[in-house]
């Protein structure tokens, strides 16, 4: 337990942090839908894309979260291309912060 406990906790905290960043921290508060208001499309459009810099490479382009939610069948190696194509179509519904990256200063 000692051997696996600490690395496991670090891994879980990292995943929780990344998940939090995909659903919070946009300049406008993201809507939160419940019950009958929620739909698959609304859920997918209330996520945020972030640029994690070099971390994207080891996490299979995790920053392309909006397209991942809308089209989960797209393999990770096509997510960047799909995101570029979808930005124009999604318009104001596509959310990406101006400052992003491992250290968004």
MOPAC internal coordinates of N, CA, C and O (Angstrom, degrees):
PM7 1SCF
backbone

  N    0.0000 0     0.00 0     0.00 0    0    0    0
  C    1.4656 1     0.00 0     0.00 0    1    0    0
  C    1.5300 1   110.84 1     0.00 0    2    1    0
  O    1.2310 1   120.43 1   138.73 1    3    2    1
  N    1.3354 1   116.79 1   -41.27 1    3    2    1
  C    1.4631 1   119.58 1  -179.78 1    5    3    2
  C    1.5253 1   111.27 1   -63.30 1    6    5    3
  O    1.2310 1   120.77 1   143.26 1    7    6    5
  N    1.3101 1   116.14 1   -36.74 1    7    6    5
  C    1.4583 1   120.62 1  -177.46 1    9    7    6
  C    1.5282 1   112.10 1   -68.24 1   10    9    7
  O    1.2310 1   120.26 1   143.02 1   11   10    9
  N    1.3185 1   117.12 1   -36.98 1   11   10    9
  C    1.4606 1   121.30 1  -176.14 1   13   11   10
  C    1.5206 1   113.64 1  -100.63 1   14   13   11
  O    1.2310 1   119.66 1   159.89 1   15   14   13
  N    1.3031 1   118.25 1   -20.11 1   15   14   13
  C    1.4563 1   121.83 1  -173.51 1   17   15   14
  C    1.5141 1   114.52 1   -61.60 1   18   17   15
  O    1.2310 1   119.91 1   128.62 1   19   18   17
  N    1.3289 1   117.78 1   -51.38 1   19   18   17
  C    1.4654 1   121.24 1  -176.60 1   21   19   18
  C    1.5283 1   111.49 1   -66.72 1   22   21   19
  O    1.2310 1   118.69 1   129.67 1   23   22   21
  N    1.3365 1   120.10 1   -50.33 1   23   22   21
  C    1.4702 1   118.49 1   177.32 1   25   23   22
  C    1.5294 1   112.77 1   -58.88 1   26   25   23
  O    1.2310 1   120.65 1   142.10 1   27   26   25
  N    1.3210 1   116.37 1   -37.90 1   27   26   25
  C    1.4632 1   119.93 1   178.53 1   29   27   26
  C    1.5238 1   110.87 1   -63.06 1   30   29   27
  O    1.2310 1   119.87 1   134.97 1   31   30   29
  N    1.3286 1   117.86 1   -45.03 1   31   30   29
  C    1.4667 1   121.06 1   179.10 1   33   31   30
  C    1.5227 1   111.37 1   -62.96 1   34   33   31
  O    1.2310 1   120.02 1   139.25 1   35   34   33
  N    1.3153 1   117.57 1   -40.75 1   35   34   33
  C    1.4692 1   120.86 1   177.83 1   37   35   34
  C    1.5275 1   109.98 1   -62.74 1   38   37   35
  O    1.2310 1   120.35 1   135.46 1   39   38   37
  N    1.3123 1   116.94 1   -44.54 1   39   38   37
  C    1.4615 1   121.80 1   178.82 1   41   39   38
  C    1.5284 1   111.23 1   -60.77 1   42   41   39
  O    1.2310 1   120.02 1   133.86 1   43   42   41
  N    1.3208 1   117.57 1   -46.14 1   43   42   41
  C    1.4679 1   121.80 1  -179.61 1   45   43   42
  C    1.5271 1   110.58 1   -64.87 1   46   45   43
  O    1.2310 1   119.94 1   138.65 1   47   46   45
  N    1.3244 1   117.72 1   -41.35 1   47   46   45
  C    1.4713 1   120.29 1   178.44 1   49   47   46
  C    1.5246 1   110.58 1   -63.55 1   50   49   47
  O    1.2310 1   120.07 1   139.57 1   51   50   49
  N    1.3345 1   117.47 1   -40.43 1   51   50   49
  C    1.4596 1   121.23 1   178.25 1   53   51   50
  C    1.5326 1   110.51 1   -62.22 1   54   53   51
  O    1.2310 1   119.88 1   133.15 1   55   54   53
  N    1.3223 1   117.84 1   -46.85 1   55   54   53
  C    1.4670 1   120.71 1   179.37 1   57   55   54
  C    1.5257 1   111.68 1   -62.99 1   58   57   55
  O    1.2310 1   120.24 1   140.01 1   59   58   57
  N    1.3156 1   117.15 1   -39.99 1   59   58   57
  C    1.4690 1   120.50 1   176.91 1   61   59   58
  C    1.5212 1   110.86 1   -62.98 1   62   61   59
  O    1.2310 1   120.29 1   137.95 1   63   62   61
  N    1.3295 1   117.05 1   -42.05 1   63   62   61
  C    1.4610 1   121.71 1  -179.57 1   65   63   62
  C    1.5274 1   111.11 1   -63.64 1   66   65   63
  O    1.2310 1   120.33 1   133.64 1   67   66   65
  N    1.3232 1   116.98 1   -46.36 1   67   66   65
  C    1.4649 1   121.03 1   179.56 1   69   67   66
  C    1.5262 1   110.51 1   -63.73 1   70   69   67
  O    1.2310 1   120.22 1   138.14 1   71   70   69
  N    1.3217 1   117.18 1   -41.86 1   71   70   69
  C    1.4667 1   120.90 1   177.63 1   73   71   70
  C    1.5203 1   110.52 1   -62.31 1   74   73   71
  O    1.2310 1   119.85 1   138.30 1   75   74   73
  N    1.3105 1   117.90 1   -41.70 1   75   74   73
  C    1.4625 1   121.99 1   177.16 1   77   75   74
  C    1.5300 1   110.26 1   -59.48 1   78   77   75
  O    1.2310 1   120.16 1   134.42 1   79   78   77
  N    1.3260 1   117.31 1   -45.58 1   79   78   77
  C    1.4633 1   120.74 1  -178.43 1   81   79   78
  C    1.5219 1   112.60 1   -63.75 1   82   81   79
  O    1.2310 1   119.69 1   150.89 1   83   82   81
  N    1.3156 1   118.19 1   -29.11 1   83   82   81
  C    1.4627 1   120.81 1   179.34 1   85   83   82
  C    1.5235 1   112.99 1   -76.46 1   86   85   83
  O    1.2310 1   120.24 1   167.72 1   87   86   85
  N    1.3038 1   117.15 1   -12.28 1   87   86   85
  C    1.4600 1   120.24 1  -176.22 1   89   87   86
  C    1.5262 1   113.16 1  -123.93 1   90   89   87
  O    1.2310 1   119.75 1  -175.94 1   91   90   89
  N    1.3305 1   118.08 1     4.06 1   91   90   89
  C    1.4656 1   122.59 1  -179.06 1   93   91   90
  C    1.5253 1   109.47 1  -145.95 1   94   93   91
  O    1.2310 1   121.35 1    -9.64 1   95   94   93
  N    1.3207 1   115.03 1   170.36 1   95   94   93
  C    1.4493 1   120.34 1   170.66 1   97   95   94
  C    1.5072 1   116.25 1    84.73 1   98   97   95
  O    1.2310 1   119.96 1  -159.72 1   99   98   97
  N    1.3094 1   117.69 1    20.28 1   99   98   97
  C    1.4619 1   120.37 1   175.21 1  101   99   98
  C    1.5215 1   107.91 1   -90.29 1  102  101   99
  O    1.2310 1   119.87 1   -20.27 1  103  102  101
  N    1.3456 1   117.86 1   159.73 1  103  102  101
  C    1.4666 1   120.02 1  -176.43 1  105  103  102
  C    1.5253 1   112.63 1   -58.53 1  106  105  103
  O    1.2310 1   120.29 1   147.65 1  107  106  105
  N    1.3181 1   117.04 1   -32.35 1  107  106  105
  C    1.4593 1   121.09 1   173.06 1  109  107  106
  C    1.5176 1   107.50 1  -109.57 1  110  109  107
  O    1.2310 1   120.91 1   -35.05 1  111  110  109
  N    1.3059 1   115.86 1   144.95 1  111  110  109
  C    1.4666 1   118.98 1   179.54 1  113  111  110
  C    1.5273 1   109.17 1   -62.64 1  114  113  111
  O    1.2310 1   120.91 1   -48.36 1  115  114  113
  N    1.3161 1   115.87 1   131.64 1  115  114  113
  C    1.4630 1   120.30 1   179.65 1  117  115  114
  C    1.5208 1   110.02 1   -73.62 1  118  117  115
  O    1.2310 1   119.99 1   -41.57 1  119  118  117
  N    1.3239 1   117.62 1   138.43 1  119  118  117
  C    1.4685 1   119.38 1   178.51 1  121  119  118
  C    1.5245 1   111.15 1   -65.57 1  122  121  119
  O    1.2310 1   121.08 1   -29.40 1  123  122  121
  N    1.2952 1   115.54 1   150.60 1  123  122  121
  C    1.4597 1   121.68 1   179.23 1  125  123  122
  C    1.5178 1   107.28 1  -124.22 1  126  125  123
  O    1.2310 1   120.20 1   -65.85 1  127  126  125
  N    1.3072 1   117.23 1   114.15 1  127  126  125
  C    1.4551 1   121.90 1  -176.35 1  129  127  126
  C    1.5228 1   110.44 1  -101.58 1  130  129  127
  O    1.2310 1   121.19 1   -37.11 1  131  130  129
  N    1.3282 1   115.34 1   142.89 1  131  130  129
  C    1.4629 1   121.18 1   178.53 1  133  131  130
  C    1.5270 1   109.62 1  -134.43 1  134  133  131
  O    1.2310 1   121.20 1   -24.06 1  135  134  133
  N    1.2964 1   115.30 1   155.94 1  135  134  133
  C    1.4607 1   121.17 1   173.44 1  137  135  134
  C    1.5114 1   113.19 1    57.74 1  138  137  135
  O    1.2310 1   120.99 1    51.17 1  139  138  137
  N    1.3302 1   115.70 1  -128.83 1  139  138  137
  C    1.4638 1   121.93 1  -176.38 1  141  139  138
  C    1.5226 1   112.87 1   -68.35 1  142  141  139
  O    1.2310 1   119.80 1   157.21 1  143  142  141
  N    1.3442 1   117.98 1   -22.79 1  143  142  141
  C    1.4648 1   120.88 1   179.15 1  145  143  142
  C    1.5238 1   112.36 1   -68.96 1  146  145  143
  O    1.2310 1   120.81 1   148.44 1  147  146  145
  N    1.3405 1   116.05 1   -31.56 1  147  146  145
  C    1.4578 1   120.61 1  -174.03 1  149  147  146
  C    1.5221 1   110.71 1   -73.97 1  150  149  147
  O    1.2310 1   121.13 1   -39.09 1  151  150  149
  N    1.3193 1   115.45 1   140.91 1  151  150  149
  C    1.4627 1   121.78 1   170.40 1  153  151  150
  C    1.5275 1   107.35 1  -141.98 1  154  153  151
  O    1.2310 1   120.60 1   -14.97 1  155  154  153
  N    1.3101 1   116.46 1   165.03 1  155  154  153
  C    1.4593 1   121.03 1  -179.82 1  157  155  154
  C    1.5296 1   110.56 1   -58.27 1  158  157  155
  O    1.2310 1   120.46 1   136.35 1  159  158  157
  N    1.3395 1   116.72 1   -43.65 1  159  158  157
  C    1.4579 1   121.29 1  -179.81 1  161  159  158
  C    1.5234 1   111.10 1   -65.60 1  162  161  159
  O    1.2310 1   119.80 1   133.14 1  163  162  161
  N    1.3209 1   117.99 1   -46.86 1  163  162  161
  C    1.4645 1   120.57 1   178.50 1  165  163  162
  C    1.5234 1   111.54 1   -60.61 1  166  165  163
  O    1.2310 1   120.77 1   138.83 1  167  166  165
  N    1.3139 1   116.13 1   -41.17 1  167  166  165
  C    1.4616 1   119.69 1   178.24 1  169  167  166
  C    1.5217 1   111.99 1   -61.50 1  170  169  167
  O    1.2310 1   120.50 1   137.33 1  171  170  169
  N    1.3146 1   116.66 1   -42.67 1  171  170  169
  C    1.4574 1   120.65 1   179.51 1  173  171  170
  C    1.5102 1   113.41 1   -67.57 1  174  173  171
  O    1.2310 1   120.54 1   145.66 1  175  174  173
  N    1.3236 1   116.58 1   -34.34 1  175  174  173
  C    1.4642 1   120.49 1  -178.05 1  177  175  174
  C    1.5238 1   113.29 1   -83.02 1  178  177  175
  O    1.2310 1   119.80 1   175.74 1  179  178  177
  N    1.3026 1   117.98 1    -4.26 1  179  178  177
  C    1.4695 1   119.56 1   177.06 1  181  179  178
  C    1.5249 1   110.88 1  -102.20 1  182  181  179
  O    1.2310 1   120.62 1  -149.51 1  183  182  181
  N    1.3246 1   116.41 1    30.49 1  183  182  181
  C    1.4562 1   121.61 1   173.15 1  185  183  182
  C    1.5222 1   108.78 1  -113.26 1  186  185  183
  O    1.2310 1   120.59 1   -12.23 1  187  186  185
  N    1.3094 1   116.47 1   167.77 1  187  186  185
  C    1.4615 1   122.62 1  -175.22 1  189  187  186
  C    1.5233 1   109.19 1  -124.33 1  190  189  187
  O    1.2310 1   120.54 1   -45.27 1  191  190  189
  N    1.3310 1   116.57 1   134.73 1  191  190  189
  C    1.4625 1   120.63 1   171.44 1  193  191  190
  C    1.5191 1   108.64 1   -85.43 1  194  193  191
  O    1.2310 1   120.49 1   -39.25 1  195  194  193
  N    1.3019 1   116.67 1   140.75 1  195  194  193
  C    1.4611 1   122.14 1   177.91 1  197  195  194
  C    1.5194 1   109.11 1  -135.38 1  198  197  195
  O    1.2310 1   121.52 1   -30.99 1  199  198  197
  N    1.3244 1   114.69 1   149.01 1  199  198  197
  C    1.4604 1   120.16 1   175.48 1  201  199  198
  C    1.5227 1   107.74 1   -96.85 1  202  201  199
  O    1.2310 1   120.38 1   -66.65 1  203  202  201
  N    1.3071 1   116.88 1   113.35 1  203  202  201
  C    1.4638 1   121.45 1   179.33 1  205  203  202
  C    1.5258 1   111.76 1   -96.72 1  206  205  203
  O    1.2310 1   120.12 1  -166.55 1  207  206  205
  N    1.3247 1   117.38 1    13.45 1  207  206  205
  C    1.4606 1   120.65 1   177.81 1  209  207  206
  C    1.5203 1   111.44 1    61.34 1  210  209  207
  O    1.2310 1   120.53 1    46.21 1  211  210  209
  N    1.3114 1   116.59 1  -133.79 1  211  210  209
  C    1.4677 1   122.06 1  -177.42 1  213  211  210
  C    1.5252 1   112.47 1   -63.77 1  214  213  211
  O    1.2310 1   120.37 1   159.35 1  215  214  213
  N    1.3198 1   116.89 1   -20.65 1  215  214  213
  C    1.4652 1   120.24 1   179.57 1  217  215  214
  C    1.5318 1   110.51 1   -66.63 1  218  217  215
  O    1.2310 1   120.32 1   151.77 1  219  218  217
  N    1.3437 1   117.00 1   -28.23 1  219  218  217
  C    1.4704 1   120.00 1   176.53 1  221  219  218
  C    1.5281 1   111.53 1   -55.61 1  222  221  219
  O    1.2310 1   120.70 1   142.10 1  223  222  221
  N    1.3300 1   116.27 1   -37.90 1  223  222  221
  C    1.4711 1   120.11 1  -177.05 1  225  223  222
  C    1.5195 1   112.82 1   -65.18 1  226  225  223
  O    1.2310 1   120.13 1   143.67 1  227  226  225
  N    1.3217 1   117.36 1   -36.33 1  227  226  225
  C    1.4657 1   118.74 1  -178.17 1  229  227  226
  C    1.5237 1   112.33 1   -89.09 1  230  229  227
  O    1.2310 1   120.47 1   168.70 1  231  230  229
  N    1.3363 1   116.70 1   -11.30 1  231  230  229
  C    1.4711 1   120.56 1   178.42 1  233  231  230
  C    1.5270 1   111.98 1  -113.01 1  234  233  231
  O    1.2310 1   120.22 1  -157.83 1  235  234  233
  N    1.3106 1   117.19 1    22.17 1  235  234  233
  C    1.4689 1   122.21 1   175.26 1  237  235  234
  C    1.5294 1   112.35 1    55.58 1  238  237  235
  O    1.2310 1   120.79 1  -128.17 1  239  238  237
  N    1.3373 1   116.09 1    51.83 1  239  238  237
  C    1.4687 1   122.84 1   175.91 1  241  239  238
  C    1.5194 1   112.39 1    57.00 1  242  241  239
  O    1.2310 1   121.23 1  -129.57 1  243  242  241
  N    1.3038 1   115.26 1    50.43 1  243  242  241
  C    1.4645 1   122.16 1  -178.15 1  245  243  242
  C    1.5324 1   112.36 1   -63.68 1  246  245  243
  O    1.2310 1   120.04 1   159.46 1  247  246  245
  N    1.3326 1   117.52 1   -20.54 1  247  246  245
  C    1.4560 1   120.54 1  -178.63 1  249  247  246
  C    1.5191 1   114.57 1   -72.18 1  250  249  247
  O    1.2310 1   119.43 1   169.73 1  251  250  249
  N    1.3143 1   118.70 1   -10.27 1  251  250  249
  C    1.4704 1   122.85 1   179.95 1  253  251  250
  C    1.5281 1   109.25 1   -92.43 1  254  253  251
  O    1.2310 1   121.29 1  -119.34 1  255  254  253
  N    1.3061 1   115.15 1    60.66 1  255  254  253
  C    1.4587 1   120.86 1  -169.04 1  257  255  254
  C    1.5292 1   113.95 1   -78.26 1  258  257  255
  O    1.2310 1   120.27 1   145.93 1  259  258  257
  N    1.3342 1   117.08 1   -34.07 1  259  258  257
  C    1.4679 1   120.00 1  -177.97 1  261  259  258
  C    1.5310 1   110.12 1   -62.21 1  262  261  259
  O    1.2310 1   120.48 1   128.97 1  263  262  261
  N    1.3221 1   116.68 1   -51.03 1  263  262  261
  C    1.4636 1   120.51 1  -179.82 1  265  263  262
  C    1.5257 1   110.76 1   -65.26 1  266  265  263
  O    1.2310 1   120.42 1   143.62 1  267  266  265
  N    1.3150 1   116.80 1   -36.38 1  267  266  265
  C    1.4695 1   120.31 1   177.16 1  269  267  266
  C    1.5283 1   110.99 1   -58.57 1  270  269  267
  O    1.2310 1   120.36 1   140.66 1  271  270  269
  N    1.3312 1   116.92 1   -39.34 1  271  270  269
  C    1.4661 1   119.97 1   179.50 1  273  271  270
  C    1.5247 1   112.21 1   -74.90 1  274  273  271
  O    1.2310 1   120.27 1   142.82 1  275  274  273
  N    1.3241 1   117.09 1   -37.18 1  275  274  273
  C    1.4656 1   119.87 1  -178.23 1  277  275  274
  C    1.5274 1   112.31 1   -75.73 1  278  277  275
  O    1.2310 1   120.71 1   142.30 1  279  278  277
  N    1.3187 1   116.26 1   -37.70 1  279  278  277
  C    1.4679 1   121.63 1  -177.01 1  281  279  278
  C    1.5303 1   109.95 1  -132.68 1  282  281  279
  O    1.2310 1   119.50 1  -105.96 1  283  282  281
  N    1.3195 1   118.56 1    74.04 1  283  282  281
  C    1.4708 1   120.51 1  -175.92 1  285  283  282
  C    1.5285 1   113.88 1   -65.55 1  286  285  283
  O    1.2310 1   119.78 1   166.52 1  287  286  285
  N    1.3178 1   118.03 1   -13.48 1  287  286  285
  C    1.4587 1   120.51 1   179.94 1  289  287  286
  C    1.5309 1   112.63 1   -79.08 1  290  289  287
  O    1.2310 1   119.58 1   167.49 1  291  290  289
  N    1.3393 1   118.41 1   -12.51 1  291  290  289
  C    1.4656 1   120.59 1   178.54 1  293  291  290
  C    1.5291 1   108.50 1   -72.54 1  294  293  291
  O    1.2310 1   119.84 1   -52.04 1  295  294  293
  N    1.3295 1   117.91 1   127.96 1  295  294  293
  C    1.4667 1   119.44 1   179.14 1  297  295  294
  C    1.5301 1   111.14 1   -67.25 1  298  297  295
  O    1.2310 1   120.85 1   -27.36 1  299  298  297
  N    1.3145 1   115.99 1   152.64 1  299  298  297
  C    1.4661 1   121.06 1  -174.91 1  301  299  298
  C    1.5212 1   112.38 1   -57.25 1  302  301  299
  O    1.2310 1   119.23 1   149.53 1  303  302  301
  N    1.3077 1   119.08 1   -30.47 1  303  302  301
  C    1.4626 1   120.85 1  -177.40 1  305  303  302
  C    1.5293 1   112.62 1   -76.86 1  306  305  303
  O    1.2310 1   119.42 1   177.63 1  307  306  305
  N    1.3250 1   118.72 1    -2.37 1  307  306  305
  C    1.4670 1   121.81 1   174.30 1  309  307  306
  C    1.5307 1   112.20 1  -114.71 1  310  309  307
  O    1.2310 1   119.89 1  -177.57 1  311  310  309
  N    1.3197 1   117.82 1     2.43 1  311  310  309
  C    1.4671 1   120.12 1  -174.82 1  313  311  310
  C    1.5252 1   113.25 1   -66.73 1  314  313  311
  O    1.2310 1   119.53 1   142.15 1  315  314  313
  N    1.3148 1   118.50 1   -37.85 1  315  314  313
  C    1.4711 1   120.15 1  -179.99 1  317  315  314
  C    1.5206 1   109.95 1   -64.50 1  318  317  315
  O    1.2310 1   120.23 1   133.57 1  319  318  317
  N    1.3088 1   117.17 1   -46.43 1  319  318  317
  C    1.4657 1   122.06 1   178.32 1  321  319  318
  C    1.5324 1   110.82 1   -61.26 1  322  321  319
  O    1.2310 1   120.19 1   136.57 1  323  322  321
  N    1.3092 1   117.24 1   -43.43 1  323  322  321
  C    1.4666 1   121.55 1   179.42 1  325  323  322
  C    1.5238 1   111.13 1   -65.87 1  326  325  323
  O    1.2310 1   120.25 1   142.25 1  327  326  325
  N    1.3198 1   117.13 1   -37.75 1  327  326  325
  C    1.4662 1   120.73 1   178.76 1  329  327  326
  C    1.5188 1   110.48 1   -64.41 1  330  329  327
  O    1.2310 1   120.15 1   135.26 1  331  330  329
  N    1.3237 1   117.32 1   -44.74 1  331  330  329
  C    1.4688 1   120.91 1   178.43 1  333  331  330
  C    1.5269 1   110.70 1   -58.90 1  334  333  331
  O    1.2310 1   120.13 1   138.20 1  335  334  333
  N    1.3134 1   117.36 1   -41.80 1  335  334  333
  C    1.4662 1   121.26 1  -179.42 1  337  335  334
  C    1.5240 1   111.78 1   -69.80 1  338  337  335
  O    1.2310 1   120.08 1   146.07 1  339  338  337
  N    1.3165 1   117.45 1   -33.93 1  339  338  337
  C    1.4662 1   120.87 1  -174.76 1  341  339  338
  C    1.5231 1   113.83 1   -83.90 1  342  341  339
  O    1.2310 1   119.59 1   158.97 1  343  342  341
  N    1.3258 1   118.40 1   -21.03 1  343  342  341
  C    1.4708 1   120.50 1  -177.52 1  345  343  342
  C    1.5272 1   111.76 1   -54.39 1  346  345  343
  O    1.2310 1   120.39 1   133.02 1  347  346  345
  N    1.3141 1   116.85 1   -46.98 1  347  346  345
  C    1.4700 1   120.39 1  -178.13 1  349  347  346
  C    1.5224 1   111.22 1   -66.33 1  350  349  347
  O    1.2310 1   120.19 1   144.04 1  351  350  349
  N    1.3049 1   117.24 1   -35.96 1  351  350  349
  C    1.4665 1   121.19 1  -179.01 1  353  351  350
  C    1.5288 1   110.74 1   -71.86 1  354  353  351
  O    1.2310 1   120.45 1   138.33 1  355  354  353
  N    1.3224 1   116.75 1   -41.67 1  355  354  353
  C    1.4709 1   120.53 1  -177.50 1  357  355  354
  C    1.5204 1   112.83 1   -74.94 1  358  357  355
  O    1.2310 1   120.02 1   152.91 1  359  358  357
  N    1.3286 1   117.58 1   -27.09 1  359  358  357
  C    1.4596 1   121.38 1   177.48 1  361  359  358
  C    1.5166 1   113.04 1    55.22 1  362  361  359
  O    1.2310 1   120.46 1    55.38 1  363  362  361
  N    1.3362 1   116.73 1  -124.62 1  363  362  361
  C    1.4702 1   121.22 1  -176.13 1  365  363  362
  C    1.5320 1   112.52 1   -68.09 1  366  365  363
  O    1.2310 1   120.02 1   166.17 1  367  366  365
  N    1.3115 1   117.57 1   -13.83 1  367  366  365
  C    1.4653 1   120.58 1  -179.57 1  369  367  366
  C    1.5298 1   112.64 1   -83.04 1  370  369  367
  O    1.2310 1   120.67 1   169.03 1  371  370  369
  N    1.3287 1   116.33 1   -10.97 1  371  370  369
  C    1.4613 1   120.08 1   176.03 1  373  371  370
  C    1.5199 1   108.02 1   -87.46 1  374  373  371
  O    1.2310 1   120.42 1   -51.34 1  375  374  373
  N    1.3180 1   116.79 1   128.66 1  375  374  373
  C    1.4669 1   120.91 1  -176.82 1  377  375  374
  C    1.5183 1   110.51 1  -119.86 1  378  377  375
  O    1.2310 1   122.24 1   -52.13 1  379  378  377
  N    1.3273 1   113.32 1   127.87 1  379  378  377
  C    1.4590 1   120.94 1   176.68 1  381  379  378
  C    1.5227 1   106.76 1  -148.61 1  382  381  379
  O    1.2310 1   119.27 1   -56.37 1  383  382  381
  N    1.3181 1   118.99 1   123.63 1  383  382  381
  C    1.4634 1   119.74 1  -179.10 1  385  383  382
  C    1.5248 1   111.31 1   -67.00 1  386  385  383
  O    1.2310 1   120.90 1   -26.74 1  387  386  385
  N    1.3474 1   115.88 1   153.26 1  387  386  385
  C    1.4580 1   119.60 1   178.62 1  389  387  386
  C    1.5193 1   111.14 1   -67.49 1  390  389  387
  O    1.2310 1   120.74 1   140.50 1  391  390  389
  N    1.3201 1   116.19 1   -39.50 1  391  390  389
  C    1.4591 1   120.62 1   177.88 1  393  391  390
  C    1.5115 1   108.25 1  -107.02 1  394  393  391
  O    1.2310 1   121.50 1   -52.67 1  395  394  393
  N    1.2973 1   114.73 1   127.33 1  395  394  393
  C    1.4416 1   120.09 1  -179.48 1  397  395  394
  C    1.5165 1   107.14 1  -151.37 1  398  397  395
  O    1.2310 1   120.09 1    -1.93 1  399  398  397
  N    1.3010 1   117.44 1   178.07 1  399  398  397
  C    1.4535 1   121.77 1   179.91 1  401  399  398
  C    1.5044 1   111.05 1   118.73 1  402  401  399
  O    1.2310 1   120.36 1    -6.11 1  403  402  401
  N    1.3337 1   116.91 1   173.89 1  403  402  401
  C    1.4633 1   119.76 1  -179.83 1  405  403  402
  C    1.5234 1   112.52 1   -58.42 1  406  405  403
  O    1.2310 1   120.34 1   143.67 1  407  406  405
  N    1.3319 1   116.96 1   -36.33 1  407  406  405
  C    1.4684 1   121.90 1   175.48 1  409  407  406
  C    1.5233 1   108.11 1  -129.15 1  410  409  407
  O    1.2310 1   118.96 1   -94.24 1  411  410  409
  N    1.3341 1   119.60 1    85.76 1  411  410  409
  C    1.4742 1   121.99 1  -175.00 1  413  411  410
  C    1.5243 1   112.37 1   -77.44 1  414  413  411
  O    1.2310 1   120.73 1  -105.11 1  415  414  413
  N    1.3135 1   116.21 1    74.89 1  415  414  413
  C    1.4696 1   121.26 1  -178.67 1  417  415  414
  C    1.5061 1   111.88 1   -96.00 1  418  417  415
  O    1.2310 1   120.10 1   180.00 1  419  418  417

